[in-house]
Amino acid sequence: MKINSYITQNHRFTSIFDKTNFMKNLKYIFFAVITSTILSCADNSSEPELILSNESLAGNYNVTVLDSDIETSTVVANVSVVVANASLVGDTFQVDVVINADGTFTAGGQYRVVSTITPVGTPAITESEIIIFEPSPGSYTLDSIENTITFMSQDAGLLEGTFNVIVFNETTFTLNQQIEETMGDLTVKANVNLSLERK
């Protein structure tokens, strides 16, 4: 809200209220309140959260979401410079994941991944590929304090590394993984989202 102030000849303090700015600010406040109300309603899940444990996690799952955003950068004159961005989106999932209460799991099947790579200063390149992997065993450990799960498998497949548990209820198991790796002069940062649905 913009308030213009000045002192009159009689040294009295007077404020002029700018109605135009007031209406603009009121519009933005109203928009922010409506948006936050809609988002808070959208966050309410009808499924109650479960306590994360091997026993409550055990079951058969389908993969429903797999996507990642990847940024590749290098350092030039002590300044980090982005050289490419990429997005990977999975679909057409035919992947079976079986998680056991004894800390083991198997995952196998196939899905399609559509990748869009955008090197800086050049047009985006989009490709699709069918990923097929045989069912392979692995193990996992839960950290209920940090709310994470770490998958270890022999072939570094779909489930590998430490994920943050975002949603865990009777039907849905949603994970997020932040990865940062250095390969020569390049630094690769990835944000991976994975969602499993109990069969």
JOGIFEN-V26070 format. One record per residue. N is the residue number from 1. RES is the residue in one letter. PHI is phi in degrees with one decimal (* if undefined). Layout:
n;res;phi
N;RES;PHI
N;RES;PHI
This chain:
n;res;phi
1;M;*
2;K;-97.0
3;I;-121.2
4;N;-91.7
5;S;-118.0
6;Y;-154.8
7;I;-109.3
8;T;-76.4
9;Q;-61.6
10;N;-83.8
11;H;59.9
12;R;-93.1
13;F;-87.8
14;T;-130.9
15;S;-117.7
16;I;-108.9
17;F;-92.4
18;D;-83.7
19;K;-65.5
20;T;-63.7
21;N;-66.0
22;F;-60.4
23;M;-65.9
24;K;-61.9
25;N;-64.0
26;L;-62.6
27;K;-61.0
28;Y;-66.6
29;I;-64.8
30;F;-60.5
31;F;-60.6
32;A;-63.9
33;V;-65.2
34;I;-62.7
35;T;-61.8
36;S;-66.2
37;T;-65.3
38;I;-63.6
39;L;-66.4
40;S;-67.7
41;C;-68.8
42;A;-67.4
43;D;-77.4
44;N;-73.7
45;S;-98.0
46;S;-77.3
47;E;-93.3
48;P;-71.2
49;E;-69.0
50;L;-105.4
51;I;-74.2
52;L;-75.2
53;S;-150.4
54;N;-58.0
55;E;-68.7
56;S;-75.0
57;L;-82.4
58;A;-57.1
59;G;160.6
60;N;-101.7
61;Y;-130.5
62;N;-105.8
63;V;-83.1
64;T;-116.6
65;V;-141.1
66;L;-148.0
67;D;-147.3
68;S;-150.8
69;D;-114.2
70;I;-127.1
71;E;-120.3
72;T;-114.4
73;S;-135.9
74;T;-139.7
75;V;-106.1
76;V;-124.5
77;A;52.0
78;N;64.8
79;V;-123.1
80;S;-74.1
81;V;-124.3
82;V;-74.4
83;V;-106.3
84;A;-162.9
85;N;-124.2
86;A;-144.3
87;S;-131.2
88;L;-121.3
89;V;-129.7
90;G;-91.0
91;D;-156.3
92;T;50.9
93;F;-74.4
94;Q;-132.0
95;V;-116.9
96;D;-106.0
97;V;-121.3
98;V;-115.6
99;I;-108.9
100;N;-103.4
101;A;-69.5
102;D;-85.4
103;G;87.9
104;T;-117.5
105;F;-152.9
106;T;-132.2
107;A;-144.4
108;G;-167.4
109;G;140.9
110;Q;-151.1
111;Y;-160.1
112;R;-102.7
113;V;-124.3
114;V;-105.5
115;S;-112.0
116;T;-122.2
117;I;-111.3
118;T;-124.3
119;P;-66.4
120;V;-59.9
121;G;84.3
122;T;-132.1
123;P;-65.5
124;A;-68.5
125;I;-116.0
126;T;-116.6
127;E;-137.4
128;S;-127.8
129;E;-148.9
130;I;-91.9
131;I;-100.1
132;I;-120.9
133;F;-141.4
134;E;-68.3
135;P;-56.0
136;S;-134.8
137;P;-84.7
138;G;-161.5
139;S;-131.8
140;Y;-144.7
141;T;-131.8
142;L;-104.2
143;D;-123.2
144;S;-72.2
145;I;-75.0
146;E;-84.3
147;N;59.8
148;T;-128.9
149;I;-133.7
150;T;-115.9
151;F;-98.6
152;M;-128.2
153;S;-134.5
154;Q;-74.1
155;D;-114.1
156;A;45.9
157;G;-84.9
158;L;-60.9
159;L;-106.5
160;E;-153.7
161;G;97.4
162;T;-97.9
163;F;-119.8
164;N;-83.4
165;V;-86.1
166;I;-93.4
167;V;-134.0
168;F;-143.9
169;N;-139.4
170;E;-60.5
171;T;-113.9
172;T;-125.2
173;F;-132.6
174;T;-109.5
175;L;-126.0
176;N;-137.1
177;Q;-131.7
178;Q;-107.5
179;I;-123.5
180;E;-137.3
181;E;-133.2
182;T;-109.3
183;M;-127.2
184;G;66.8
185;D;-87.1
186;L;-101.1
187;T;-114.6
188;V;-113.6
189;K;-116.4
190;A;-129.4
191;N;-118.3
192;V;-111.7
193;N;-117.6
194;L;-137.6
195;S;-128.8
196;L;-116.1
197;E;-120.1
198;R;-67.3
199;K;-75.3
